[in-house]
């Protein structure tokens, strides 16, 4: 309920800003300061600004004068600041219970810069530039007798050109320059402990009774400490180490990212005794000396200000956009500059992994781990390498090491799910993937894998949603299209299935599984020419694949090409004598040759291999029907239906049996069932129409034929049936049109020629009678 209220309040604020100030909020959660929340918004002229929001109401919904005074004081403070490294004041206003300060917007904070590991690729020149700009802003504020008290990475912004912009002055305080120290009430300290100087941190450890009587003492030296902490963190130190350093439990550690000279400056700023810390002026002079030396000398290996930083950032963007080849080239440049940077090596290993270059990835990842055994990316890459090698124990070992360091590593969780999939631990795999997605909702491989889990569980709607999301994120990978093709095939949504298989083949035209699946869909939809074309391609590519040979025999059996049925059935059986599809097709060949005994022998062999072989029972029913054994044919066809309820041929055959024995109602029922299963199956339409035509129900017959044409627009048999219906109705001109359409589709069929000739003769006789 509380979250709901906060959300509604936020919505009201966003609307108020739009209505009253013509500001369109871009990001309602851009950050938070010591006393308020920060949004970003667009002005009417398109300029983006940051807006600090502070509630000035107390607990009983009336104006808190102290809060109002403090926020106005901060706005006034910002307004009087005119410095290139301090965010510029853009205005202030009050709306309802909130007070707003509008200011210049930064691109990112130094905290984000560190979180994205951009500092790993930072040049020494850029480090010095950032330090000098921050010091310049602090020096400016100190010159106006202000102590900041809340310098932290999140309160130091960078613009698009990597220029420093200090922000959030909620804790800034004017001091008396005549005093050596300045007292601040304990209640006023709201900054982050990591940045507090030791002299302040000690005071925060008093118990509540002592806090009431004690004051926190901080002067300019505290800002020097906070500056030192920011630069120490920028140089690669951890927050935990900083806290332990402040408490005197750890000593200063040299940063490998910067020179000895810079390390010495940072060491001086982080002296526990504030009296030993250098002044801002001294630190500025020291950094200027380093800057001068860098500019005097030739450009070092690291390059200009932004060389490594920009390259590293570029590589990260390329990886985020799944442009792994481009990222590989960028990272190879970085590794050439700095061969011992574990972060460069880790990402380079990842780019090889994403391109399925597992051996290259392993080699680079191992080198990375020799430099930094705790590099998460390298550990996860090694885990995936061993997964690909089917060494699941070793894979899980590396992945668990990575997850022990960072339980939220979504790549490691995804790779762990791959291992669990191989171990057939479906439920555990699904939970692991859900966890991975909770940490990164846009990593396509987590979503792809969870889609496969849903498919295995027959949760088709969830699977479809997942695969479509992958396509939206990464439209150039094969798997989601192929998986969607399979799902729609399973659901008998064949047009969708064909569409996705074709899209998959645009990305990987030689994938045999996809080609075979598409051929099966064409067989299901009676598109035999396309099925035969694909299967012939597969047989040429894989001449020893008995399944492809048998399926090609099946396709030829549908168009009654007896020679091809025999040829490919026998080839399949030479490779695998127990291929039931080939045995069934061979049986059908013998049936076409009216060699029923040989056909039955083949079917019995097929049923012996697989007693649930629905196609064998269907062929058996066909043979029994041809022999006039109607009851046995019915039993065999029904058994075929029990094994595969989606096989329309069995229903159609039952319709034919009942039509032959004069049970028209049952015949109609089974023909309708066959149509319901497969709307593109033209034969049940024709037989159903014939029954209605023979019963004189011409309108019903016409309805069935026109329904058939919606799915089979080029069916000569349906046009022929329409011609017969109109002929019976004595609409001879229309009948002639339909018979002519038959001949345009099948010009060599003599029966259609005869039907057209007879109809024209009837029309001629009819016209003669009218003249008489």
N, C-alpha and C positions, 0 to 999 in steps of 0.2 A: 504493500500500500504506500509506504514511504517513497519507494522508487517511482511509483506512478505519479505521486504528487510532485516530485522533483522534475519529472519529465514534462508534466503539464505546465509547471512554472517556467521551464525552459522554453516551451512552445509559445507561451504568452510573451516572454521577453523577445523572442525572435520576431513575433508578429508586431510588437510595439516598435522595435527598431525599424522595421519595414514601413509601418504606417506613419510614425512620427518623425523619423530621421532619414527615411529613404535609404536605409542600409539593408542590403541583402546578405544574410549570414551565409558564409561559405563553410565554415567549420565551427560548430558550437562548442567543441571540446579541444581547442587549440592548446590549452595549458591551464595551469593554476599557479597563483602566487601566494605569498604569505597571508594575504588578506582577501583574495578574490579569485574569480574565474576569468579566463581569457578566451574570447572568441575571435575569429577572423571574419570580416565582412567586406562587401564591395560597395563603394560609393556609386552614385549615379554616373559618374564619369568613367567608371570601370576600375578605378584605383582600389587596390586591396589595402585594408587597414586592420590593425589589431585593436580590440576593445576590451578593456579591463572592466569587470562588473563586480560591484561590492554591494551587498544588501546593507541598507542603513536602518533597517527596522530592528527593534529589540524583540524579546520573547513575547511581548504582549501587543505586537503589531503597532507600535508607535515609533516615531523617529527617534533613533539613538543619536543624540547630539554629539557624543564622543566619536562614534563611528563616522558620522558625517564630516566632522572636523578633520579626522585623520585622512579620509579619502580626498577631501578638498585640498588638504596640505600636500598630499602626494602629487595631485594634479598641478598645484602651484609650483611645486619643486620641479616637476618635469618641464613645465612651461618656461621656467627661468633658465633651464639647461640648454646651451647652444654649443654642441660639440659633435663632430662627425662620427664619434664612436658611442654616442648615446642616442637611443631611439627618440625621434622628434615628436613633439606634442602636436596633436591635430585637433584637439577640442575636448570639451567635457559637458555633460548634461545629466539631469536627473529625470527618470521616468518611474513613477510610482514608488515602490519600495527600494529601488536600486539606483545607484550612482554609477555613471559610465565615464571612463577616460578613453579617448580615442587617440591612438598613437601609430607610429610607423611600424610596419610589419616586417619581420625577418623571414628568411627562407628556412632556417633550421636553427636549433640551439646547439651549443657545444656538446650537450648531453646526447643529442641525437647523432651528432658527428662521431662521438665515441662509440655509441651503441651500434652504429653501422660499420664500425671498425675503420672508418675513413682515416683515422689518425695513424693506422698501421702503415699507410702509404704516404704519409705527410713528409714533405721535404723540410730540411732544417730551416730553410729560408722562410717557409710559411709559418713554422713554429715561432720563429723570432718575430715575424710580422704580427702574428696574433698577440703575442706577449706584449709587444710595444704598444699596440692599439689599446689593449685592455689597461695597461699601465697609464697611458695617456688620459683615458677616461677617468680612472681613479684619481690621478693627480689633479685633474680639473675639479673634481668634486671635493677633494681635500682642500684645494685652494679656496673653496667657498665654505670651509669649515664643516663639511658633512662627512660623517662616517656611514658607510653603506650597510654593514652588518649582515648582509644577505647575498654576498657574491657566491654564486654557484654555477655549475655548468649549464643548468637549465635557465638561468637568468642572464646568460651571455649568448646573444644571437649572432648569426652570420647572415650577411646578405648574399646575393647571387655571385658577388665577386670576392667572397671570403673576407669581407670586412667585418670587424667586431661592432656589435651594437649592444651596449648594456641596457637592461630593462628591469622593471619591477623594483620600485623604490619604496615599497610599503614599510620597510624597516629602516630606511635612511633617517639619520638623526643629526640635527645641527648640534655642535658641541662648542664649549667654551675653549678657545685655543690657548688660553692662559693656564688651563689646568693640565696636569700631566696625564691624568686619566679622567674618564667621564663615566658617571654612574648611570646605569639603566636598570629599571625594575625587572626582576626575573620574569614577571608575567609578559613582558614585551618580547622576549626571545621566542621566535617562532620559526627560525630557519632550520636547515638540515644539520644534524649533529656532525656529519662528516667534515663540514667546513668551519666549525667553531674552533677558535684557537684554544690551546690547553687552558689558558687562564679563565676562559668562559666555560669550557666543558666541565671543569672541576666543580664549578658552582651548580651545574645542572644535576649533579649527583647527590645534592643535599636532600634530606627527607622533607616532607611537606611542611613540617613545623619550622624547620630551619629556613626554607625557601621564603616564608612569609617575612622573615626579618633580614634576609640577605639581599644584596644587590649584585647585578652582573656588571663587571667593569670591562669596558672595551674602548680602545682609542684607534688611532690610525694603524697601529701595529697589528690589530685584528684583521684589518683589510689586507695587509701585507701577507698574513698567514693564509687567508682565504684565496688570494691570488695564487700563492704558491701551491695550494692544494689543487686548484683548477689546472694549473700547468703540469703538475705532477701526474694528475689523472690523465691529462692529454698525452703525457709521455708514456702512458701504459700502466700506471699503478692501479691497484684495485681499491674499491671503497673500504673493504675490510682492513687492508694494510694501512690506509690513511687513518682510520679510527684507532687502530692499535698503535700507530706512530704517535698520534695525539695523546694517547694514554700512557706513553712511555714504554709500551710493551714491545715495540719494534723499532728498528733503526732505519734510516734512509737507505733505499736501494737504488743503485744507478739504473737509469733507463737506457735501453739499447737503441731507442729511437732517436736520441739526441746526443750531442757531443759532450765530452767531459766538462767543457767550459759552462755549458748550459746546466748540466747536472750540479755543478758547484753553486751556481746562482740559486737553483731550487733548494739545495741543501741549506743555504744561508737563510732563505725566506721561511724555512720550516724549523727554525730553532725553537725549542720549547720555551726558552726564556725570551720574552718579547723585547728585552733590552738588547739582545744580541742580533735581532733581525735588522737588515739594512732598511734604509728609508726608500720610499718610492723613487726619489730622485736618483739614488745610488743604483737601484735595480735598472732604471731606465738607461743610465749611462753604461752599465755593464752590457745590456742587450744591444745598445747602439754600437758598442765596440765590436761585438760579435758580427752584427749586421755589416759593419764596414769591412771586416776581414773577409766575409763571404763575397761581398761585391768586388773587392780588390782582386781576389783570386779568380782563376778561370772557373767557368761553370763546372761544378763537380759532377760526379756520376748521378747524383740524385736529380740534378736539373734545376729548372726554374721553380718559382713558387708552387705552381700547381701541377708540375709534371706528373709525379707519382700519384699525388692525391687525385688528380683528375682522371688519370688512367685507371686507378683502382676503382673510383666511383663509376667510371664508364664500364669496366668489367662487371661490376655488380649489377648495373642496369641491364647489361646484355644477358647476364644469367637470369635476372628476374623476368626478362622478356623471352627467355628460352632461345636466345641466339648464341648457342654454345660454340659454334665455330669462330664467330667474331670474338667472343669472350676469351677463347683459347689464344688467339693471336695477341690480344691485349695483354693477357697475363704472362705470355711468353716474353713479351717486352719487359714487363715488370721484373720477372725472375732474372732476366739478363742483367738488369740494373742492380738487383739485390738478391743474390742466390740463397741467402740464409733467412729470408722472410717467410716464416711458416704460413702466414695468412695467404700470401701469393701462391705458394706451393699447394696449399689445401684447395684453393679455388681452382687452380689449374688441374689438379687431380679430379675435381668434381666435373669440370667441363669434358674431360676425357670419358669419365663415367657416363655422363648424359649422352655421349655419342657412341656408347657401347664399346669403347676402347678400354676394356677392363685391365689388360696387362699394363698399359701405359698409366692408367689411373693408380694401379697398385704400386708401381715403381715410384711415382711422384709422391703418393700418400705416405709410403714408408720413409722417404727422405724427409718429408714434413714432420713425421712423428719422431724422427731422430733428433730434430731441432726442438720440437715441443710435443712431448708424449701425450699432452692433454688437449691437442687440437681436435675439436669436436667434428669438424668437417672431414678431416683425414680419417678419424676413427670410423665415421659412418660410411665413408667410401670403402674402407677395408672390409667392413661388415658386408656391404653389397657385393664386393669382389668374391668373398668366400661363399655368399649365397649363390652367385652365378656358377661357382665351381662345385656347388652342391655339398660343400662342407658346412652343414648347418650349425654344427656345434661351434666351430671357429667363428662363423658369421655372428652368431648370437653373443659370443664372448666380446667381440669388438663393439657391437651395437649396445650391449649393456654397459660397457665402459663409457661410451659416449653419453648414454642416458643417465648414468650415475653423476656425470659432470653437469648435465643439463637435461632434466626430465622432460623439458618442453621442446626438445629438438625434434621438429616435425619430420625431418628427413629420416632420422634414425628410427623413429616410430613407424614410418611407412615401410622402411626396409625390414624392420622387425616383423611387420605384418606379412611381407613376402615370405619370410622364413616360416611363419605360422601357417601360411597357406600351403606350403610344401609339406608341413607336418600334419595337414588336414585338421587343424584346430580352428574351425570356422568361427565359432562364437568368440574365442579369444582374439582372433584376427579382426573381427568386426569391431570389438571394443577398442582395440589398439588404433584402428583407423579413425574411429570417432574422436579419440583423444588427439591424434595427429591433426585432424581437421579443425578441432577446437583451437589449436594454436596457430594454424594458418589455413584459412578458408579458401585460399586461391592457389594452393599447390596441386597441380593437376594430377600428379601420380597418386596422391592419397585418395582423391575423388574417384579416379579411374579404378583403383583397387577396391574401394568400397562398393562401387557399382558392380564389380564382378562378384563380390560377396552377396549383394542383394540378388543378383541373378541366380547364384547357387541356391539361395533360399527361396527362389521363385517369387521374390518381392519385385515384380517387374516394373511397377510404377516408380518405385524408389531407384531402381537400376537405371531406368530411362532418364529420370531427372539428373542423376549423377553423370551419366555419359554425355548428355546434352550440355551440362555445365562444363565438362572437360573440353568439349568442342568450342564453347564460347571462349574459354581461357587459352586453349592451344589448338587452333583449327587444323594444324598441319600434322597431327599424329594419327596413325592408322587405326589403333585399337578401338577408340570409342565408336567409330563408324561401323567397324566390323561387329562389335558387340551389339550395337543397336540393330544391325541386320539380323543377327541371330535371334534376338528377343522378338522382333516383329515376325520372323519366320515361325518361332514357337507359338506365337499368338495368331498365326494364320493371317496376318496383315501383310500380304505378299507385296503389294505395291510399295509400301514403306520399306519393306525388307530389301527389295531390289534397289531402291533409291540409295539406301545406306551402303549396301555392298558395292555398288558402282562408285560411290564417293570414296570408299576405302581403297578400291582398286586404282583410283586416280592417284593415290598417294603411294601405293605399292602394287603395281600391275602384275607382279609375278607371284603374289602370295597364294600358294596352292589351296590353303584352307578356305580362303575367301572365294576363290574361283570355283571350288567344288560346291560351297554353300550356295553360290549364285546359280550354279547349274541345277541344284536340287530345287530351288525356288522356281526356276523356269519349268522344270518337270511338273511341279505341283500345279503350275498355272497353265499347263498344256502348251507352253511355248517351246515346242520340241526342237525347232531349228536352232534357236539360241543355245539351248541346253547341249545339243549335239556339237555345236561349234566349240563351246568351252571345253567339253569333255574330250574332244579330239585333241585340243591343245594340251590338256593335262596328260593325256596318254602319250603324246609325242615327247613331253618333258619328262614323264615318269613312266616309262614303258613297263616297268615291273610292279606297278601298283595295281594289285588285283581288284581293289575297290573301284578305282576309276574305270578299269576295263569292264567290270560288271555293270556299273551305272550307265556306261555308254551302250552296252547291250540292252539295258532296260529302255533307254531313250529310243533306240532303233526299234524295239518291240512295239512301242507306242505308235510308230508310223508303219508298222508291219513290214519292215525291211528284213526279210527272213535271212538272207545271206549274212548281213551285218550282225544280226542277233546271234547266229551260230558262231561267226568268227570271233567276236569279242567275249562271248560266254566261254568258249573253249580256251581262249588265251588266259582268261582270268582263272579258270579251273586248273590249268597247267601250273600256275603259280601257287594257287591255294585251292586244293580239291574240295575244301569245305566252305567255300564262299557261297552263302545261301542265296544271295542275289543272283549270282551267275547260274546256280542250279535252277532257280525259278525261271530265269530268262530262257535257259535251255529247254525247260519244260514247256514254256510258251511256244518256242520254236517248233517242238514236236507236235504241239496242239494245232498250230497253224498248218502243219503238214499232215494233220489228221492221223498222227501216230500216237494215239492216246495212251497206249500201254507204256511206251517209252517216257511220255510226259509224266505219267503217274509215278514211275520209278524215280525220276529226277525230283519230283515233289516230296516223295517219301524220304529221300536222302536229305533234302533240305530241312524237312520237319524233324528228322532225327538229330540234326545239328542244333536246331532251335525249335523246340515244340511250340513256341509262341510266335511263329513266323506267319504274320497276317497275310503277306502277299502269296505265300504258298497255298494257304487255304482258299484264297480268292481264285487263284488259277485252277485249283481243284474243283471249285464250284462251277467255273466256266466249262470245264471238261464234262462234269456231271450234267449240266444243263444241255450241252450239245448232244448228250446221249439220251436225253429225255428223262433223266432221273431227278425229277423236280424236288421231291422231298429231301433227298440227299444233298442236292445243290443248295437248298434253303439252309440246311444245317451247317454246311461248310461255309457259306457266306456269312451266316450269323456268327460263327466262330471267328471268322476273320474280323468282323466288326468288334467283337469283344476284345481282341488283341490290339486293335487300333480304331478308336471311335472316330478319328478324323480322316479316315481313308474312304473317300466318297464312292470309289468304284464298287465296294461291297454293297452299299445301299442301292446303287444303280442296278447291280446285277439282281438283287432281290426284287426290285421293281420289274425287271424283265421276266423273272420267273413267274411272279404273280400275274403279270399281263398275259403270259402264255397260257396259264391255267384258268384265265377268265376272272380272276379276283381283282377287279379294276380299282376298287377303293384302296386295297392294300398296295397295289402298284403305284397309284397316285401318291400315297403316303411316303413310300420309299424314294420315289423320284424327287419329291419335295425335300426330303431329308438330305439327299445328295446335293441338291442345289444350295441348301442352307450351309452345308459344310464347305463347298467350293463353288462360288458364284460364277466362275469362269469355265466350269465343266459343262460343255455344250450338249453332250448326249442326253442327260436326263431332261433338259428343256424340250428337246425334239421328241422324245418318247412321250413325255407328258402332253405336249401339244397334239401329238397324233391320237392319243386317247380321247382328248376333248373333241378333236375334229371328227373322229369316228362316231362319237356320241352326239354329234350335231351341235356341240357347245362352241360355236365358232368364236364368239367374243372372248371366252376363256382361253381358247387356243391362241388367238391373236395377242392377248395380254401376255401370255407366257413367252411367245416368240419375241415380242418387243422388249420384254424384260431381258431376254437372252442377248439381244443385240446391244444392250447397254454395256455388257461385259465382253461381247464377242462381235465387234462391229464388222469384221471381215469373214464371218462364217458363212460359207456357201450353203451348208446344210440348213441353216436357219432361214436363209432367203428362199431356199427350195421349199421348206415347209410353209412359209408365208404364201408362196405362189400356189401351193395346193389348197390352202385355206380359202384364198380369194377365188380360186377356181371353183371350189365347192359352193361358195356364196354367189357364184355367177358374175363376179366382178372381174371379167376376163382381162380387161386392159391393165388393171393393177396386178393381176396374176402374171401377165406377160412381163411387166416391169421387173417383178421379183425374180422370175426365171432368167431374164436377161442379166440381172445382177449376178446370179449364180455363175453364168457362163463367163462373165468378165473376171470373176475370181478364180474359177476352175474351168478354163476353156477346153481342156482335154477330156472332161467327164461326159461320156456319151449319154448318161441318164438325164443330165440337165438339158442337153440338146433335144432329147426326145420329149421331155416335159414341155419345153418351149414350143416345139413343133406341134404337139397335140393341142396345146392351148390356143395357138394361132389358128389351127383348123377349126376349133370350136367357135372362136370369134368370127371366123369367116362364114361358117354355117349360120350363126346367129344373125349376122348382118344380112345374109341372103334371105332368111325368113322374114326379116323386117321389110325388105324391099318388096317381096311378094305380097 
